[in-house]
């Protein structure tokens, strides 16, 4: 009997060791993927300069985006984040970029896995996703970096958009939101004037539509920022929150 117990515990220990090794190997692979995307030789010089304030070495791991993922980016604008995610998901992945006005990044098939969505109101997002064969449970991740406060300027937007994103994500899929922090309890009061949004409001809204808060990060926080001033008026880095929501 004692011999049987010893054999059992020896086998269990071996499983634990193998599992730990597997997890460490995966973590190392992910770390290498993030670093490779950030250090990619084809990235623009201006993007490297922006890394100081955008901190991609800390933000990309927080997104948990991996090679082969299908990612929707709302508010791609100049394409700084679009490009990082493009190198990260690789040839087997896709990045669907909404409002990418700097399409020169795509010249000569430079970012071949980026699909620029046609110009549209976000109220049409469901239709545009369908046009691109993105149906229910299709996306691994959605990123909304620094434009959620602008999105809420359209009062018709919130419910339809969050419903669309929820349906489009796979179970276990995530939405990563970065934005400029407003005064606590201010809700949407500062979205148009100060370009800031109340983080507690954001959390409550996403939870209302079925998402769970899966992670937060303090890497863009700055306690010295004056939340009564418009974004951009502060000499230094603004106070920005980072949330990761998950579809159960």
C-alpha positions as semicolon CSV with decimal commas, in nm:
position;residue;x (nm);y (nm);z (nm)
1;X;0,000;0,000;0,000
2;X;0,280;0,244;0,090
3;X;0,457;0,161;-0,234
4;X;0,139;0,240;-0,430
5;X;0,105;0,578;-0,258
6;X;0,468;0,660;-0,332
7;X;0,419;0,569;-0,697
8;X;0,106;0,783;-0,712
9;X;0,275;1,089;-0,563
10;X;0,580;1,043;-0,788
11;X;0,354;1,038;-1,095
12;X;0,163;1,342;-0,968
13;X;0,487;1,534;-0,913
14;X;0,599;1,452;-1,265
15;X;0,271;1,588;-1,405
16;X;0,309;1,910;-1,205
17;X;0,667;1,955;-1,326
18;X;0,572;1,891;-1,690
19;X;0,274;2,126;-1,668
20;X;0,487;2,400;-1,512
21;X;0,749;2,358;-1,784
22;X;0,478;2,378;-2,052
23;X;0,334;2,698;-1,903
24;X;0,678;2,856;-1,875
25;X;0,754;2,765;-2,237
26;X;0,426;2,923;-2,349
27;X;0,493;3,238;-2,147
28;X;0,838;3,264;-2,302
29;X;0,693;3,221;-2,651
30;X;0,437;3,494;-2,588
31;X;0,704;3,725;-2,450
32;X;0,917;3,668;-2,760
33;X;0,618;3,737;-2,985
34;X;0,550;4,070;-2,814
35;X;0,914;4,174;-2,828
36;X;0,940;4,074;-3,195
37;X;0,636;4,286;-3,283
38;X;0,775;4,590;-3,097
39;X;1,123;4,555;-3,243
40;X;1,011;4,471;-3,596
41;X;1,255;4,633;-3,841
42;X;0,973;4,758;-4,067
43;X;0,810;4,969;-3,797
44;X;0,816;5,342;-3,865
45;X;1,076;5,557;-3,686
46;X;0,799;5,783;-3,554
47;X;0,628;5,481;-3,398
48;X;0,941;5,392;-3,203
49;X;0,947;5,748;-3,073
50;X;0,587;5,712;-2,952
51;X;0,675;5,397;-2,759
52;X;0,801;5,611;-2,471
53;X;0,450;5,726;-2,380
54;X;0,250;5,436;-2,523
55;X;0,457;5,164;-2,349
56;X;0,383;4,875;-2,587
57;X;0,620;4,639;-2,402
58;X;0,370;4,652;-2,114
59;X;0,042;4,707;-2,301
60;X;0,076;4,429;-2,561
61;X;0,114;4,154;-2,298
62;X;-0,188;4,302;-2,118
63;X;-0,399;4,256;-2,433
64;X;-0,319;3,881;-2,436
65;X;-0,341;3,890;-2,818
66;X;-0,154;3,601;-2,978
67;X;-0,038;3,484;-3,319
68;X;-0,324;3,375;-3,541
69;X;-0,585;3,587;-3,362
70;X;-0,858;3,782;-3,538
71;X;-0,868;4,132;-3,392
72;X;-1,103;4,426;-3,447
73;X;-0,956;4,768;-3,377
74;X;-1,200;5,056;-3,329
75;X;-1,050;5,396;-3,404
76;X;-0,728;5,288;-3,575
77;X;-0,666;5,651;-3,684
78;X;-0,293;5,685;-3,765
79;X;-0,230;5,313;-3,734
80;X;0,027;5,302;-3,453
81;X;-0,157;5,022;-3,270
82;X;-0,275;4,862;-3,594
83;X;0,081;4,800;-3,701
84;X;0,192;4,653;-3,369
85;X;-0,100;4,411;-3,366
86;X;-0,037;4,325;-3,731
87;X;0,317;4,210;-3,658
88;X;0,193;4,033;-3,344
89;X;-0,085;3,819;-3,500
90;X;0,131;3,735;-3,801
91;X;0,036;3,587;-4,137
92;X;-0,215;3,349;-3,981
93;X;-0,404;3,632;-3,809
94;X;-0,616;3,928;-3,920
95;X;-0,659;4,285;-3,803
96;X;-0,984;4,458;-3,903
97;X;-0,911;4,829;-3,876
98;X;-1,194;5,078;-3,833
99;X;-1,118;5,440;-3,933
100;X;-0,760;5,386;-4,044
101;X;-0,693;5,719;-4,214
102;X;-0,321;5,656;-4,269
103;X;-0,360;5,388;-4,533
104;X;-0,006;5,454;-4,656
105;X;0,095;5,196;-4,398
106;X;-0,069;4,939;-4,624
107;X;0,111;5,041;-4,945
108;X;0,283;4,763;-5,140
109;X;0,109;4,499;-4,929
110;X;0,323;4,607;-4,633
111;X;0,071;4,494;-4,371
112;X;-0,093;4,218;-4,568
113;X;-0,300;4,088;-4,277
114;X;-0,471;4,424;-4,213
115;X;-0,820;4,471;-4,355
116;X;-0,922;4,839;-4,358
117;X;-1,298;4,849;-4,304
118;X;-1,489;5,083;-4,532
119;X;-1,562;5,424;-4,384
120;X;-1,882;5,401;-4,185
121;X;-2,067;5,517;-3,879
122;X;-2,022;5,280;-3,588
123;X;-2,399;5,241;-3,593
124;X;-2,335;5,042;-3,913
125;X;-2,067;4,823;-3,756
126;X;-2,277;4,508;-3,754
127;X;-2,340;4,541;-4,129
128;X;-1,974;4,610;-4,206
129;X;-1,858;4,313;-4,000
130;X;-2,099;4,088;-4,190
131;X;-1,961;4,223;-4,518
132;X;-1,619;4,101;-4,404
133;X;-1,749;3,757;-4,301
134;X;-1,718;3,837;-3,932
135;X;-2,024;3,672;-3,785
136;X;-2,117;3,550;-3,438
137;X;-1,831;3,420;-3,221
138;X;-1,568;3,513;-3,482
139;X;-1,330;3,755;-3,310
140;X;-1,063;3,676;-3,055
141;X;-1,018;4,034;-2,940
142;X;-1,134;4,393;-2,979
143;X;-0,913;4,690;-2,894
144;X;-1,055;5,036;-2,821
145;X;-0,764;5,266;-2,750
146;X;-0,836;5,627;-2,647
147;X;-1,160;5,671;-2,845
148;X;-1,430;5,528;-2,619
149;X;-1,501;5,877;-2,482
150;X;-1,557;5,995;-2,842
151;X;-1,784;5,701;-2,918
152;X;-2,014;5,799;-2,631
153;X;-2,067;6,142;-2,784
154;X;-2,329;5,965;-2,996
155;X;-2,600;5,878;-2,745
156;X;-2,752;5,623;-2,981
157;X;-2,427;5,435;-2,996
158;X;-2,365;5,266;-2,664
159;X;-2,621;4,986;-2,654
160;X;-2,604;4,885;-3,020
161;X;-2,224;4,890;-3,027
162;X;-2,170;4,685;-2,711
163;X;-2,432;4,434;-2,823
164;X;-2,256;4,397;-3,159
165;X;-1,917;4,351;-2,997
166;X;-2,050;4,093;-2,753
167;X;-2,209;3,885;-3,028
168;X;-1,901;3,908;-3,253
169;X;-1,655;3,788;-2,989
170;X;-1,583;3,423;-2,928
171;X;-1,661;3,291;-2,578
172;X;-1,349;3,382;-2,383
173;X;-1,273;3,665;-2,625
174;X;-1,164;3,999;-2,486
175;X;-1,213;4,372;-2,527
176;X;-0,921;4,590;-2,420
177;X;-1,005;4,952;-2,340
178;X;-0,752;5,229;-2,281
179;X;-0,871;5,584;-2,223
180;X;-0,815;5,912;-2,042
181;X;-0,936;5,907;-1,682
182;X;-1,196;6,160;-1,568
183;X;-1,297;6,274;-1,221
184;X;-1,441;5,992;-1,015
185;X;-1,818;5,978;-1,046
186;X;-1,834;6,215;-1,343
187;X;-1,981;5,959;-1,582
188;X;-1,996;6,110;-1,930
189;X;-1,976;6,475;-1,825
190;X;-1,621;6,527;-1,954
191;X;-1,625;6,327;-2,278
192;X;-1,674;6,626;-2,508
193;X;-1,508;6,904;-2,312
194;X;-1,207;6,736;-2,153
195;X;-1,187;6,420;-2,369
196;X;-1,199;6,208;-2,055
197;X;-1,434;5,938;-1,931
198;X;-1,517;5,805;-1,584
199;X;-1,361;5,461;-1,545
200;X;-1,629;5,335;-1,304
201;X;-1,891;5,420;-1,567
202;X;-1,698;5,218;-1,826
203;X;-1,680;4,914;-1,600
204;X;-2,050;4,927;-1,513
205;X;-2,152;4,963;-1,880
206;X;-1,951;4,666;-2,000
207;X;-2,077;4,454;-1,713
208;X;-2,433;4,557;-1,800
209;X;-2,392;4,393;-2,140
210;X;-2,256;4,067;-2,004
211;X;-1,881;4,125;-2,002
212;X;-1,672;4,049;-1,697
213;X;-1,374;4,258;-1,589
214;X;-1,080;4,025;-1,652
215;X;-0,786;4,252;-1,574
216;X;-0,660;4,604;-1,510
217;X;-0,322;4,767;-1,553
218;X;-0,161;5,071;-1,392
219;X;0,116;5,113;-1,649
220;X;-0,041;5,430;-1,798
221;X;-0,155;5,583;-1,469
222;X;-0,028;5,919;-1,346
223;X;-0,159;6,042;-1,011
224;X;-0,021;6,390;-1,081
225;X;-0,251;6,449;-1,377
226;X;-0,515;6,719;-1,322
227;X;-0,848;6,559;-1,415
228;X;-1,016;6,899;-1,436
229;X;-0,807;6,996;-1,739
230;X;-0,860;6,883;-2,099
231;X;-0,655;6,590;-2,217
232;X;-0,330;6,722;-2,363
233;X;-0,304;7,030;-2,137
234;X;-0,096;6,850;-1,878
235;X;0,282;6,872;-1,912
236;X;0,370;6,507;-1,892
237;X;0,183;6,181;-1,928
238;X;-0,192;6,185;-1,875
239;X;-0,364;5,956;-1,629
240;X;-0,497;5,671;-1,840
241;X;-0,672;5,352;-1,735
242;X;-0,642;5,009;-1,894
243;X;-0,919;4,750;-1,867
244;X;-0,954;4,403;-2,016
245;X;-1,308;4,266;-2,038
246;X;-1,395;3,909;-2,126
247;X;-1,700;3,745;-2,283
248;X;-1,779;3,446;-2,057
